[in-house]
Amino acid sequence: MTIDTPLKQLNKNSSPKDIHRLHQRRQKPFEIVLVDIQEAAKNKTIHCVKLPLKEHNEELKFVALSYRWGELQEKMVDTDVGYNASITSFALDDFFQLCLMMTMEKEVKSIKYVWVDAICVDQHPAKRKNTIYHMSDIYERATYILAVPDLHSAYLKNTMTKFDDIIKGSGRYGEDLYHLIHGNTDQLKALEETFLDDICVPKNPALRKLLFEYTDYFANGFMNDTEHCAFYNDLETLNHIYETSKISFASAGGLGSGGFLTSSPALAAGSGRRGRMMTTTNGNHGSLKDLHHCREETNCPLIAFGTHDNEANCHNTRRRGRHQTYDRECQQTIIERNRCIRQTMELLTDLIKDWSSRVWVISEYSIAKKKNNLKYWFTQIKWPLWTKEKGDKDMTHFTFFRFTFDNLPFSNESESTFHLSGNSSLPVYPTFHSTMTRQLNQQSFLEMILLSKASRHEDRFYAILPQTKYKHVFYNKNYVDQWKISHLLSVKLKLYEIMNIKDKLTLLFWSSDIPRDNQLTYPTFATTTLPPLNFDPDLLTRDPVRYPCNFDLTDASNVMLLYDQPHPSNNDNDDDNDDIAYLSVKPLSYYVNDKFDSRGPTGISLQQEEALLKRLDIDDPESPQGASRCRLDYVCIPALDIYTRSNQQYPGVFCWICLIGSFRTNKWVLHRKTRLLLAETVAGLFRYVSNKDDYTCVIFNIY
């Protein structure tokens, strides 16, 4: 007997002692296992406690970790609460380091405990299952949810040498990364001034302004999206600043130990050599002409930093800069720092995508959205290393990164502007944060449940449904088990059963974007390999005047999943004896191609469709054996009623489903739609059919 045994079953088949024991268990609150943060941080030991997880226990404060599992060699630890934990998800040293950061974080340092599933879940089957059922409760009661997308960094370093190189590089510039992700521009620029001091770049205001504002190697390049001339070359620009410094040195004797120009009286006066030297001017340094003068003004690489009207003049500059190399140690250090920071930010962005695509992680940050209590951190950023080097003991203002769901600095609109040009500065700061926003706050229900990663497909329902409008489908803890979810097809079929009509239509139109290399498989409305979602479900209700929906969204029966009984088979091993699923769809209108010829230039190859159509008995039963098949019909069903507003621009090709089948048998399969299938094409070549009459309407059965 387990705690999950139904009470009614116990009343019939079990002794009073069993019933009494079950009542006691049900009255006893769930006990959560927590790790002592101080013990882990200071003594590097795992010490756990068991505490009741009561609903209104304000005194119990703990941090719940959200992370992605790695695959390391097993490490056994005694939890001190009656079981040993087997840890393969992360390296204990990384966990201890994380706990140390918690003891210094401004808002977390007062919290005594942390919950991490690799340690705090007893893997005894009954206890593990009981904890999983309380997973939502654990994250809902957590004071903070701390996401650590790279807690498995030890696994990453063991997997690929490149990961190891990037992670090691990030350690050298941890403080820069900390302020960059926080968006602390002033602190980051101060660090960059110190960095230039350390590599012996002279404190010449004009020189440093050129480096900071006319190259992508520093904060401006990391944080701002600058569109360059088509012939901009970042390495050549840095070399050009260096070369003009050397020329100026030959004229004015002002070359510093780093190879760059220093300030001198001759330079301050201009020295009469405007065409050969970099000069500073008194007052405003905002203009490039005030900062820099070189021998070839029209082909100066710095001109190409921004866009301008005469890009043809930059052509020779680009040709000259294709094979640029650097020959000074300070230049190499600048380039190396830029490479480390950019590669680290790109890796962290990829880790965010990987972490946030896990079904249980989606559940975790969806819960965090309710209380707006999500923090995140990366183990690659070694704060104690740089504070120890500086002898800085003041950690008063140290904070983890905070993701606020209700105050987002980057929206989809801002994300869409990045990298539109191949000549963009490729800013890592907005790219990172727009990815966070997209992954954590802008995914639809269908994207979360179908594009996520799950070790078991039933976990898609356990993890995500309770956080959505469909949480009512859980009648009891074992309800999903009864659905017999075994593969992604069964997930989609179940979704067609439980979702509202708007979401059903979204999935149908999404599934109709069939890739060219995708083999058509029955049922065609649920077996497509889904690309990124390209159908906006809000189109169905956004503008009912200009773009009325082509389906009655108030009637759930307009899109229904139904089943046919299979034909009897003499083959006992025939898998076709299962019920045949089809989708019953009733649009308000549709379009028919009366001139469709499956063998013609506008038709299709039936190499893949032939088996499907034959299986659906789309053949003329009166035709003699060997005769050609009956004529196929070709239908287009739009998401919106374009006939009533034909003068309006239609939203796009993705708002159609195309069907091949037969009106006679009313059996259809999805067909790959051509990218040229625009509203004007359909309205001009296809016959419009109104489907609003209940007596004559056609309900399409899609198989």
Buried (B, 14 or more C-beta within 10 A) or exposed (E): EEBEBEEEEBEEEBEEEBEEBBEEEEEEBBBBBBBBBBBBBEEBBBBBBBBEBEEEEEEBBBBBBBBBBBEBEEBEBEBBBEBEBEBBBBBBEBBBBBBBBBBBBEBBBEBBBBBBBBBBBBEEEEBEBBBBBBBBBBBBBBBBBBBBBBBBBBBBBBEEEEBBEBBEBBBBBBBBBBBBBBBBBEBBBEBBBEBBEEBBBBEBEBBBBBBBBBBBBBBBBBBBBBBBBBBBBBBBBBBBBBBBBBBBBEBBEBBBEBBBBBBBEBBEEEBEBEEBBBBBBEEEBEEBEBBBBBEBEEBBBBBBBEBEEEBEBBEEBBEBBEEBEBEBEBBEBBBEBBEBBBBBBBBBBEBBEBBBBBBBBBBBBBBBBEBEBBBBBBBBBBBEEBBEEEEEEEBEEBBBBBBEBEEBEBEEEBBEEBEEEEBBBBBBBBBBBBBBBBBBBEBBBBBBBBBBBBEEBBBBBBBBBBBEEBEEBBEEBEEBEEBEBEEBBBBBBBBBEBBEBBBBBBBBBBBBBBEEEBEBBBBBBBBBEBEEBEBBBEBBEEBEEEBBBBBBBEEEEBBBBEEEEEEEEEEEEEEEBEEBBBBBBBBBBBBBBEEBEBEEEEBBEBEBBEEBBEBBEBBBEEEEEEEEBBEBBBBBBBBBBBBBBEEBEBBBBBBBBBBBBBBEBBBBBBBBBEEEBBBEEBBEBBEBBEBEEEEEEBEBBBB
